[in-house]
Amino acid sequence: MLKSHNSMNLLFKRAQELVNKSEDIKIYTHIDCDGVTAGAILSSMLDRLEKDHEIEFISLDKIEDLESENELTIFTDLGSGQDMNKFCTSSSKTLILDHHPPVRKIEQSVNGKLVELNPHFHNIDGSYEISGGGMTYLLARTFGYHDLSWMGVLSAVGDMQNSFSGKMVGLNNGILSESIQNNLVESKYDLAIYGRQTRPIFVALSYFGDVNLPITNNKTECLLLLNKLDIPSKNGRKHRSLCDLSIEEKSRLFSELVRMLSREVPSRYVKYVPKLISGDSYEFLMEEKYSPLRDASEFSTAVNACGRHSHHKVALNVLKGDRGAGLDAMEHLALEHRRYLAKKMEWIRGDDRIIPLNNLQYFEGSEIKSEVIGTIAGMILSYGDWKKPIIGFTPIGDNKEGIKVSLRCSRLLAYDGIHFGNLIRKVAEKVGGSGGGHSVACGAYIPEGSTSKFLTLLDESLKGLI
């Protein structure tokens, strides 16, 4: 049973009334998987309610340029951290469905022109208990659209809300339970190896984890490991994926990965090693086996691939049910995305662009799109020193001044209790910028010419923590 606080339920009722009374609706949502999926939930809901609406995908730095032109403006997966006064006019009302820390107090979140729904107002942590898509689903749920619950699960996975504990907690777990009850999702305890449905197991293993192992980025070593463990890499002519392995085969692989990782990490981290290797996985039962949409992690990557290359509408159409031209376009974009990432990874590695400091490492990514700098940072971590966070810098682009900063780190550092999202926000503010995010994945926007000061301050703030 999905239960939320009574005070939150009352606000969702207010939001429901606001939607029912409005005919001209504009949606602004974020460009990542959580934001795009939140937009798809809201658009599907409004379609069923026969409400005219438009949807636009924006990054946080674009909010200040927007104008209020509609009867009702809805912000999903953003808005709580920004000044919204200009959207609350005599002719326009604003609804915010967000999970990021709010700048307003709860008593400011509801007035004649604004309704803001945010879990933090109700002592619910928006970092891991509910996503932007989850908040949007809770609104759709007030209209009885429980069949959209699977997208709430996808949003949480796309926002990495299950990455720390390896499972869904809080309201996310309630949304998962509803999707299971409606035969939309199956949850399994499994190896935490990406590419469960689509990657050959030896390829998936080569990309496993952010701690450098003998198998890291080495497919030959992966094949030798599988052979040693008596795990066939093929079934006839077809390469086997993780989903093809038996429970016994997965158990042998789990034990070997625990042994390998435990030898590579400091002793204080050994107790966390099993969490890096296993966790709950989520399959969408309406999707075909071996489809990139069957596994939640792979689906979220496909949505992100569209968003990172400014083809959000492709992902929106697939999320709303297009399994024809839309899915073909998504798979093509995912292929182009992988090629782009591989090219930029080689560019960084080939020129030894990773520069170490005392407590962090960084690279200047001036030839990398700002939309994918975080993805690149996460992928390149295994080539650097996993014991330090890695930071990528690149110009914001789109004729905007400033620098986009993305930070990624091993989950082991988060188990040390370091919240890099909080740290990067404080440092960014000291150089005239803004930032925030999760404990292991976060970012900032800072003024041009401030990167050196930013690096110095962040490096100093990590002294004694790393």
NORTAUR-V694327 format. One line per field, one symbol per residue. phi: phi as a letter, one per 20 degrees, with the letter a starting at -180 (. if undefined). psi: psi as a letter, one per 30 degrees, with the letter a starting at -180 (. if undefined). A space follows every 10 residues. Layout:
phi = ???
psi = ???
This chain:
phi = .eccfgffgf ffffffffff edddcdddcf eegffffgff ffffffgfel dfbcccdcef fegfefcecc fcdddcmaof ecfdgfeddf dbcccdccce geeeegfeec bfdccddbff fdldeffbea dffffffffg ffeneffeff fffggfffel feffenbecm fgfffggfff feldcddceb fedfngddeg gffgffdfmd efdgeflcff ffffffffel dfecdmeefe dgfeffffff fffgffffff fffedggfeg feggffdcrf dcdefeeffm efefefffff ffffgfffdm dffffgfffe ofddffffff ffffffffff ffffffffff dlefdedgcb cbbedfedgf fdffffgfff gfeddffcfd cddbffnlld epcedcccbf ffffffnedf ffffffffff dndbaqpefd bbabdcfgnd fffgffffff fefnee
psi = kjklkeeeee eeeeeeeeee fkfjkkkkll faeeeeeeee eeeeeeeefh kkllkkklle ffefflkjfl ekkkkkglef glkgeffiaf gklkkkjlgl klfllefffk affkjkjkff fghkjfeffk leeeeeeeee efggiffgfe feeeeeefgh fgeefglklb eeeeeeeeee fghekkkkkl kikkheefkk eeeeefgklg kklffkgjee eeeeeeeegh jkfljbfkkk leffkleeee eeeeeeeeee effflleffe ffeefffllk lkkjfflkkg kffekeeeee eeeeeeefgh heeeeeeeeg fjgceeeeee eeeeeeeeee eeeeeeeeee ghfjkkaegl llkjhfgkkf fgeeeeeeef effbjffklk kkklkeahgk llkkkkkllk feeeffgkjf eeeeeeeeef ggalaaalef jlllkllkgg eeeeeeeeee ffkfe.
